[in-house]
Amino acid sequence: MLKDKGAKKVVLIVSHGIFSKGAVIDFVDDIYTTDSYKNIEGVRCFSIAKYL
């Protein structure tokens, strides 16, 4: 949808990625999230430990 409109890359940045249906989303190139829930394979997770 976004790429059809001319986007070259689609990136998701989420705070609490649960991904109950999996982390593979056809139209998304990269996913970034925190490890506040758990680390997910294929998703770039950033630690929030130093903020707790």
Secondary structure, DSSP 4 states (H G I P E B T S, - for coil): -TTTTT-S--EEE-SS---TT-S--TT-SEEEEESSS---TTSEEE--GGG-
